[in-house]
């Protein structure tokens, strides 16, 4: 059996778990948003950062509807934050950033 994937229509989820990533968020998000493939969602899960991460993520999600931002009220173990991003994914395909 052969499966043909139409990558022009399938939703791709990009998961970006973050903790205190303010220094790199603009650069990382700009690189992801500049991709040729446009049908994706970027899910950023902030693990209760104490730097400017929350502010930057709110600005990014307000600027581009493909970006979803969620913030943990308390810091989880990193694997739980990664799992949260994956659980929020709606795409047919998933990748980590």
Secondary structure, 3 states (H helix, E strand, C coil): CCCCCCCCCCCEEEEEEECCCHHHHHHHHHHHHCCCCCCEEEEEEECCCCCCHHHHHHHHHHHCCCEEEEECCCCCCHHHHHHHHHHHCCCCEEEEC
